[in-house]
């Protein structure tokens, strides 16, 4: 297992442990930190292991941080189609 995949697994483990703790703001501040750390890790995984593994890791990250993805897609849709 490469270093990039180990870092991605540690990121996923940290995200799941954080999700188990109570939070007043529904973990939004932590989600921003996880996104800021996850993007370089995703690039590193893609660089070391190729685009298919990178897509799998990206799908795993999107399943963990699904609400930021949902809100971002709604924002893009409203900007694009003016709904």
MOPAC internal coordinates of N, CA, C and O (Angstrom, degrees):
PM7 1SCF
backbone

  N    0.0000 0     0.00 0     0.00 0    0    0    0
  C    1.4424 1     0.00 0     0.00 0    1    0    0
  C    1.5314 1   107.91 1     0.00 0    2    1    0
  O    1.2310 1   121.10 1   -46.43 1    3    2    1
  N    1.3058 1   115.50 1   133.57 1    3    2    1
  C    1.4557 1   120.04 1  -177.80 1    5    3    2
  C    1.5260 1   110.95 1   -79.50 1    6    5    3
  O    1.2310 1   121.41 1   -15.95 1    7    6    5
  N    1.3244 1   114.90 1   164.05 1    7    6    5
  C    1.4628 1   120.61 1   179.53 1    9    7    6
  C    1.5222 1   111.38 1   -60.73 1   10    9    7
  O    1.2310 1   120.32 1   142.99 1   11   10    9
  N    1.3176 1   116.99 1   -37.01 1   11   10    9
  C    1.4649 1   119.65 1  -178.67 1   13   11   10
  C    1.5263 1   111.65 1   -65.10 1   14   13   11
  O    1.2310 1   120.07 1   140.96 1   15   14   13
  N    1.3240 1   117.48 1   -39.04 1   15   14   13
  C    1.4618 1   119.97 1   177.89 1   17   15   14
  C    1.5267 1   111.32 1   -70.08 1   18   17   15
  O    1.2310 1   120.16 1   145.88 1   19   18   17
  N    1.3155 1   117.30 1   -34.12 1   19   18   17
  C    1.4703 1   120.32 1   175.35 1   21   19   18
  C    1.5254 1   109.84 1   -63.81 1   22   21   19
  O    1.2310 1   120.39 1   136.97 1   23   22   21
  N    1.3312 1   116.85 1   -43.03 1   23   22   21
  C    1.4650 1   120.08 1   177.51 1   25   23   22
  C    1.5205 1   111.39 1   -63.98 1   26   25   23
  O    1.2310 1   120.04 1   140.56 1   27   26   25
  N    1.3230 1   117.52 1   -39.44 1   27   26   25
  C    1.4633 1   120.75 1   178.25 1   29   27   26
  C    1.5290 1   111.02 1   -64.89 1   30   29   27
  O    1.2310 1   120.37 1   140.26 1   31   30   29
  N    1.3239 1   116.90 1   -39.74 1   31   30   29
  C    1.4682 1   120.10 1   177.07 1   33   31   30
  C    1.5222 1   111.24 1   -66.43 1   34   33   31
  O    1.2310 1   120.12 1   140.32 1   35   34   33
  N    1.3173 1   117.37 1   -39.68 1   35   34   33
  C    1.4673 1   120.27 1   176.58 1   37   35   34
  C    1.5182 1   111.12 1   -64.98 1   38   37   35
  O    1.2310 1   120.10 1   141.41 1   39   38   37
  N    1.3252 1   117.41 1   -38.59 1   39   38   37
  C    1.4595 1   121.51 1   176.37 1   41   39   38
  C    1.5277 1   110.27 1   -61.35 1   42   41   39
  O    1.2310 1   120.45 1   134.35 1   43   42   41
  N    1.3371 1   116.74 1   -45.65 1   43   42   41
  C    1.4629 1   121.00 1  -179.94 1   45   43   42
  C    1.5269 1   111.06 1   -64.90 1   46   45   43
  O    1.2310 1   120.43 1   140.19 1   47   46   45
  N    1.3212 1   116.79 1   -39.81 1   47   46   45
  C    1.4642 1   120.34 1   177.88 1   49   47   46
  C    1.5208 1   110.91 1   -64.25 1   50   49   47
  O    1.2310 1   120.41 1   136.08 1   51   50   49
  N    1.3287 1   116.83 1   -43.92 1   51   50   49
  C    1.4668 1   120.72 1   178.55 1   53   51   50
  C    1.5254 1   110.48 1   -63.57 1   54   53   51
  O    1.2310 1   119.84 1   138.75 1   55   54   53
  N    1.3178 1   117.91 1   -41.25 1   55   54   53
  C    1.4659 1   121.15 1   179.73 1   57   55   54
  C    1.5241 1   110.97 1   -63.16 1   58   57   55
  O    1.2310 1   120.26 1   139.67 1   59   58   57
  N    1.3147 1   117.11 1   -40.33 1   59   58   57
  C    1.4622 1   119.92 1   179.27 1   61   59   58
  C    1.5169 1   112.10 1   -70.92 1   62   61   59
  O    1.2310 1   120.04 1   143.05 1   63   62   61
  N    1.3182 1   117.52 1   -36.95 1   63   62   61
  C    1.4623 1   119.77 1   176.79 1   65   63   62
  C    1.5251 1   110.99 1   -67.09 1   66   65   63
  O    1.2310 1   120.23 1   140.62 1   67   66   65
  N    1.3139 1   117.17 1   -39.38 1   67   66   65
  C    1.4613 1   120.93 1   177.38 1   69   67   66
  C    1.5258 1   110.66 1   -64.99 1   70   69   67
  O    1.2310 1   120.44 1   142.93 1   71   70   69
  N    1.3232 1   116.77 1   -37.07 1   71   70   69
  C    1.4637 1   120.38 1  -179.53 1   73   71   70
  C    1.5245 1   112.10 1   -65.39 1   74   73   71
  O    1.2310 1   119.78 1   157.38 1   75   74   73
  N    1.3136 1   118.02 1   -22.62 1   75   74   73
  C    1.4665 1   121.30 1  -179.74 1   77   75   74
  C    1.5219 1   113.07 1   -81.83 1   78   77   75
  O    1.2310 1   120.20 1   167.38 1   79   78   77
  N    1.3184 1   117.23 1   -12.62 1   79   78   77
  C    1.4606 1   120.28 1  -178.12 1   81   79   78
  C    1.5273 1   109.82 1   -90.90 1   82   81   79
  O    1.2310 1   120.14 1   -31.63 1   83   82   81
  N    1.3334 1   117.34 1   148.37 1   83   82   81
  C    1.4694 1   118.98 1   177.58 1   85   83   82
  C    1.5283 1   111.26 1   -72.40 1   86   85   83
  O    1.2310 1   121.18 1   -28.56 1   87   86   85
  N    1.3281 1   115.34 1   151.44 1   87   86   85
  C    1.4584 1   120.40 1  -178.90 1   89   87   86
  C    1.5223 1   109.36 1  -149.55 1   90   89   87
  O    1.2310 1   120.97 1   -36.53 1   91   90   89
  N    1.3230 1   115.76 1   143.47 1   91   90   89
  C    1.4663 1   120.21 1   179.07 1   93   91   90
  C    1.5254 1   112.10 1   -78.47 1   94   93   91
  O    1.2310 1   119.95 1   147.57 1   95   94   93
  N    1.2978 1   117.70 1   -32.43 1   95   94   93
  C    1.4705 1   120.56 1  -177.34 1   97   95   94
  C    1.5244 1   112.27 1  -101.92 1   98   97   95
  O    1.2310 1   120.40 1  -158.31 1   99   98   97
  N    1.3145 1   116.83 1    21.69 1   99   98   97
  C    1.4677 1   122.53 1   178.86 1  101   99   98
  C    1.5211 1   112.50 1    57.05 1  102  101   99
  O    1.2310 1   120.09 1  -146.14 1  103  102  101
  N    1.3126 1   117.43 1    33.86 1  103  102  101
  C    1.4667 1   125.30 1   172.99 1  105  103  102
  C    1.5240 1   114.63 1    68.85 1  106  105  103
  O    1.2310 1   118.94 1  -159.30 1  107  106  105
  N    1.3138 1   119.62 1    20.70 1  107  106  105
  C    1.4624 1   120.05 1  -178.06 1  109  107  106
  C    1.5123 1   112.27 1   -67.47 1  110  109  107
  O    1.2310 1   119.72 1   139.09 1  111  110  109
  N    1.3365 1   118.14 1   -40.91 1  111  110  109
  C    1.4755 1   119.58 1   179.16 1  113  111  110
  C    1.5201 1   111.00 1   -62.81 1  114  113  111
  O    1.2310 1   120.57 1   139.13 1  115  114  113
  N    1.3076 1   116.51 1   -40.87 1  115  114  113
  C    1.4721 1   120.34 1   179.14 1  117  115  114
  C    1.5300 1   110.46 1   -69.42 1  118  117  115
  O    1.2310 1   120.62 1   146.40 1  119  118  117
  N    1.3307 1   116.42 1   -33.60 1  119  118  117
  C    1.4680 1   119.54 1   178.31 1  121  119  118
  C    1.5206 1   110.96 1   -62.42 1  122  121  119
  O    1.2310 1   120.36 1   141.12 1  123  122  121
  N    1.3418 1   116.92 1   -38.88 1  123  122  121
  C    1.4633 1   119.41 1   177.80 1  125  123  122
  C    1.5245 1   111.14 1   -63.82 1  126  125  123
  O    1.2310 1   120.21 1   140.85 1  127  126  125
  N    1.3191 1   117.20 1   -39.15 1  127  126  125
  C    1.4695 1   121.21 1   178.04 1  129  127  126
  C    1.5303 1   110.00 1   -67.04 1  130  129  127
  O    1.2310 1   120.39 1   137.55 1  131  130  129
  N    1.3309 1   116.85 1   -42.45 1  131  130  129
  C    1.4598 1   119.72 1   179.00 1  133  131  130
  C    1.5307 1   111.57 1   -64.13 1  134  133  131
  O    1.2310 1   120.26 1   143.05 1  135  134  133
  N    1.3139 1   117.11 1   -36.95 1  135  134  133
  C    1.4680 1   120.07 1   176.98 1  137  135  134
  C    1.5255 1   109.94 1   -66.04 1  138  137  135
  O    1.2310 1   120.83 1   135.92 1  139  138  137
  N    1.3427 1   116.01 1   -44.08 1  139  138  137
  C    1.4711 1   119.85 1  -179.26 1  141  139  138
  C    1.5205 1   111.69 1   -63.87 1  142  141  139
  O    1.2310 1   119.60 1   146.97 1  143  142  141
  N    1.3175 1   118.37 1   -33.03 1  143  142  141
  C    1.4613 1   121.23 1   177.13 1  145  143  142
  C    1.5266 1   112.07 1   -83.37 1  146  145  143
  O    1.2310 1   120.46 1   148.76 1  147  146  145
  N    1.3261 1   116.73 1   -31.24 1  147  146  145
  C    1.4576 1   120.62 1  -174.83 1  149  147  146
  C    1.5127 1   114.48 1   -74.11 1  150  149  147
  O    1.2310 1   119.92 1   148.25 1  151  150  149
  N    1.3179 1   117.75 1   -31.75 1  151  150  149
  C    1.4661 1   119.98 1  -178.11 1  153  151  150
  C    1.5325 1   111.64 1   -64.72 1  154  153  151
  O    1.2310 1   119.00 1   132.67 1  155  154  153
  N    1.3458 1   119.51 1   -47.33 1  155  154  153
  C    1.4763 1   117.34 1   176.52 1  157  155  154
  C    1.5346 1   112.99 1   -65.90 1  158  157  155
  O    1.2310 1   120.47 1   145.12 1  159  158  157
  N    1.3245 1   116.71 1   -34.88 1  159  158  157
  C    1.4728 1   119.06 1   177.57 1  161  159  158
  C    1.5250 1   109.64 1   -64.45 1  162  161  159
  O    1.2310 1   120.27 1   139.25 1  163  162  161
  N    1.3304 1   117.09 1   -40.75 1  163  162  161
  C    1.4612 1   120.67 1   177.93 1  165  163  162
  C    1.5275 1   111.51 1   -62.25 1  166  165  163
  O    1.2310 1   120.55 1   138.47 1  167  166  165
  N    1.3261 1   116.56 1   -41.53 1  167  166  165
  C    1.4658 1   119.47 1   176.36 1  169  167  166
  C    1.5172 1   112.28 1   -63.45 1  170  169  167
  O    1.2310 1   120.91 1   140.66 1  171  170  169
  N    1.3243 1   115.86 1   -39.34 1  171  170  169
  C    1.4681 1   120.95 1   178.81 1  173  171  170
  C    1.5287 1   110.86 1   -66.02 1  174  173  171
  O    1.2310 1   120.52 1   137.81 1  175  174  173
  N    1.3341 1   116.60 1   -42.19 1  175  174  173
  C    1.4697 1   120.25 1   177.47 1  177  175  174
  C    1.5214 1   109.70 1   -61.90 1  178  177  175
  O    1.2310 1   120.27 1   135.71 1  179  178  177
  N    1.3190 1   117.09 1   -44.29 1  179  178  177
  C    1.4684 1   120.69 1  -178.98 1  181  179  178
  C    1.5204 1   111.10 1   -64.93 1  182  181  179
  O    1.2310 1   120.69 1   140.86 1  183  182  181
  N    1.3282 1   116.28 1   -39.14 1  183  182  181
  C    1.4641 1   119.87 1   179.53 1  185  183  182
  C    1.5332 1   111.49 1   -65.84 1  186  185  183
  O    1.2310 1   120.20 1   137.98 1  187  186  185
  N    1.3277 1   117.23 1   -42.02 1  187  186  185
  C    1.4614 1   119.76 1  -175.87 1  189  187  186
  C    1.5233 1   113.86 1   -82.15 1  190  189  187
  O    1.2310 1   120.21 1   146.39 1  191  190  189
  N    1.3424 1   117.21 1   -33.61 1  191  190  189
  C    1.4650 1   119.80 1  -170.20 1  193  191  190
  C    1.5165 1   115.07 1  -116.30 1  194  193  191
  O    1.2310 1   120.28 1   174.72 1  195  194  193
  N    1.3160 1   117.08 1    -5.28 1  195  194  193
  C    1.4557 1   119.77 1   177.66 1  197  195  194
  C    1.5218 1   112.76 1   100.08 1  198  197  195
  O    1.2310 1   121.39 1   -12.30 1  199  198  197
  N    1.3401 1   114.95 1   167.70 1  199  198  197
  C    1.4629 1   119.56 1  -173.62 1  201  199  198
  C    1.5277 1   114.46 1   -69.09 1  202  201  199
  O    1.2310 1   119.39 1   148.78 1  203  202  201
  N    1.3202 1   118.77 1   -31.22 1  203  202  201
  C    1.4688 1   119.73 1  -178.08 1  205  203  202
  C    1.5187 1   111.32 1   -68.95 1  206  205  203
  O    1.2310 1   120.64 1   137.88 1  207  206  205
  N    1.3166 1   116.39 1   -42.12 1  207  206  205
  C    1.4704 1   119.68 1   176.57 1  209  207  206
  C    1.5249 1   109.49 1   -67.59 1  210  209  207
  O    1.2310 1   120.54 1   142.73 1  211  210  209
  N    1.3249 1   116.58 1   -37.27 1  211  210  209
  C    1.4555 1   120.59 1   176.25 1  213  211  210
  C    1.5215 1   111.85 1   -60.78 1  214  213  211
  O    1.2310 1   120.28 1   139.01 1  215  214  213
  N    1.3281 1   117.08 1   -40.99 1  215  214  213
  C    1.4687 1   120.49 1   177.13 1  217  215  214
  C    1.5241 1   111.56 1   -65.47 1  218  217  215
  O    1.2310 1   120.13 1   142.28 1  219  218  217
  N    1.3161 1   117.35 1   -37.72 1  219  218  217
  C    1.4727 1   120.35 1   177.42 1  221  219  218
  C    1.5250 1   111.08 1   -65.13 1  222  221  219
  O    1.2310 1   120.62 1   137.15 1  223  222  221
  N    1.3225 1   116.43 1   -42.85 1  223  222  221
  C    1.4665 1   120.10 1   179.00 1  225  223  222
  C    1.5274 1   109.79 1   -67.41 1  226  225  223
  O    1.2310 1   119.94 1   142.43 1  227  226  225
  N    1.3237 1   117.73 1   -37.57 1  227  226  225
  C    1.4596 1   120.46 1   177.60 1  229  227  226
  C    1.5291 1   110.85 1   -64.65 1  230  229  227
  O    1.2310 1   120.09 1   139.50 1  231  230  229
  N    1.3248 1   117.43 1   -40.50 1  231  230  229
  C    1.4665 1   120.63 1   177.77 1  233  231  230
  C    1.5272 1   110.73 1   -64.54 1  234  233  231
  O    1.2310 1   120.60 1   141.57 1  235  234  233
  N    1.3271 1   116.46 1   -38.43 1  235  234  233
  C    1.4641 1   119.65 1   177.30 1  237  235  234
  C    1.5266 1   111.30 1   -65.08 1  238  237  235
  O    1.2310 1   120.57 1   137.81 1  239  238  237
  N    1.3220 1   116.52 1   -42.19 1  239  238  237
  C    1.4636 1   120.31 1   177.71 1  241  239  238
  C    1.5127 1   112.25 1   -65.79 1  242  241  239
  O    1.2310 1   120.35 1   142.33 1  243  242  241
  N    1.3282 1   116.93 1   -37.67 1  243  242  241
  C    1.4580 1   120.28 1   178.45 1  245  243  242
  C    1.5160 1   111.49 1   -69.22 1  246  245  243
  O    1.2310 1   119.60 1   149.96 1  247  246  245
  N    1.3276 1   118.37 1   -30.04 1  247  246  245
  C    1.4580 1   119.78 1   176.98 1  249  247  246
  C    1.5210 1   111.00 1   -73.06 1  250  249  247
  O    1.2310 1   120.03 1   149.72 1  251  250  249
  N    1.3170 1   117.55 1   -30.28 1  251  250  249
  C    1.4626 1   120.63 1   177.30 1  253  251  250
  C    1.5229 1   110.08 1   -75.37 1  254  253  251
  O    1.2310 1   120.13 1   135.61 1  255  254  253
  N    1.3243 1   117.37 1   -44.39 1  255  254  253
  C    1.4709 1   122.32 1  -178.60 1  257  255  254
  C    1.5277 1   109.86 1  -104.10 1  258  257  255
  O    1.2310 1   120.30 1  -124.52 1  259  258  257
  N    1.3194 1   117.03 1    55.48 1  259  258  257
  C    1.4558 1   120.15 1  -172.86 1  261  259  258
  C    1.5224 1   113.35 1   -70.97 1  262  261  259
  O    1.2310 1   118.79 1   145.44 1  263  262  261
  N    1.3249 1   119.91 1   -34.56 1  263  262  261
  C    1.4642 1   120.07 1  -177.81 1  265  263  262
  C    1.5203 1   113.07 1   -67.99 1  266  265  263
  O    1.2310 1   118.45 1   138.08 1  267  266  265
  N    1.3210 1   120.57 1   -41.92 1  267  266  265
  C    1.4698 1   117.12 1   173.37 1  269  267  266
  C    1.5255 1   112.91 1   -60.24 1  270  269  267
  O    1.2310 1   120.21 1   145.52 1  271  270  269
  N    1.3195 1   117.20 1   -34.48 1  271  270  269
  C    1.4718 1   120.68 1   178.31 1  273  271  270
  C    1.5265 1   109.97 1   -68.24 1  274  273  271
  O    1.2310 1   120.15 1   138.43 1  275  274  273
  N    1.3286 1   117.31 1   -41.57 1  275  274  273
  C    1.4651 1   120.82 1   179.49 1  277  275  274
  C    1.5232 1   110.51 1   -64.03 1  278  277  275
  O    1.2310 1   120.27 1   132.66 1  279  278  277
  N    1.3309 1   117.08 1   -47.34 1  279  278  277
  C    1.4619 1   119.68 1   179.97 1  281  279  278
  C    1.5179 1   111.75 1   -65.28 1  282  281  279
  O    1.2310 1   119.52 1   143.15 1  283  282  281
  N    1.3250 1   118.52 1   -36.85 1  283  282  281
  C    1.4655 1   121.02 1   177.45 1  285  283  282
  C    1.5241 1   110.73 1   -66.04 1  286  285  283
  O    1.2310 1   119.96 1   138.23 1  287  286  285
  N    1.3286 1   117.69 1   -41.77 1  287  286  285
  C    1.4687 1   119.68 1   179.36 1  289  287  286
  C    1.5237 1   110.82 1   -66.63 1  290  289  287
  O    1.2310 1   119.86 1   143.80 1  291  290  289
  N    1.3413 1   117.88 1   -36.20 1  291  290  289
  C    1.4622 1   119.76 1   175.70 1  293  291  290
  C    1.5224 1   111.19 1   -65.29 1  294  293  291
  O    1.2310 1   120.30 1   140.17 1  295  294  293
  N    1.3248 1   117.02 1   -39.83 1  295  294  293
  C    1.4608 1   121.06 1   179.23 1  297  295  294
  C    1.5221 1   110.68 1   -64.63 1  298  297  295
  O    1.2310 1   120.29 1   135.52 1  299  298  297
  N    1.3311 1   117.04 1   -44.48 1  299  298  297
  C    1.4677 1   120.99 1   179.29 1  301  299  298
  C    1.5277 1   109.72 1   -63.72 1  302  301  299
  O    1.2310 1   120.03 1   137.86 1  303  302  301
  N    1.3156 1   117.55 1   -42.14 1  303  302  301
  C    1.4622 1   120.88 1   179.61 1  305  303  302
  C    1.5293 1   111.17 1   -63.14 1  306  305  303
  O    1.2310 1   120.18 1   138.12 1  307  306  305
  N    1.3370 1   117.27 1   -41.88 1  307  306  305
  C    1.4660 1   119.65 1   179.15 1  309  307  306
  C    1.5205 1   111.55 1   -67.01 1  310  309  307
  O    1.2310 1   120.04 1   145.18 1  311  310  309
  N    1.3337 1   117.53 1   -34.82 1  311  310  309
  C    1.4714 1   120.74 1   177.88 1  313  311  310
  C    1.5226 1   111.66 1   -72.83 1  314  313  311
  O    1.2310 1   120.71 1   145.92 1  315  314  313
  N    1.3208 1   116.25 1   -34.08 1  315  314  313
  C    1.4602 1   120.68 1  -176.35 1  317  315  314
  C    1.5229 1   111.60 1   -79.31 1  318  317  315
  O    1.2310 1   120.67 1   130.64 1  319  318  317
  N    1.3272 1   116.32 1   -49.36 1  319  318  317
  C    1.4658 1   120.61 1  -173.37 1  321  319  318
  C    1.5171 1   112.94 1  -102.10 1  322  321  319
  O    1.2310 1   119.41 1   173.21 1  323  322  321
  N    1.3156 1   118.73 1    -6.79 1  323  322  321
  C    1.4459 1   121.84 1   176.18 1  325  323  322
  C    1.5210 1   114.20 1    67.09 1  326  325  323
  O    1.2310 1   120.42 1  -144.77 1  327  326  325
  N    1.3021 1   116.79 1    35.23 1  327  326  325
  C    1.4685 1   120.72 1  -178.63 1  329  327  326
  C    1.4923 1   111.68 1   -76.12 1  330  329  327
  O    1.2310 1   120.10 1   180.00 1  331  330  329

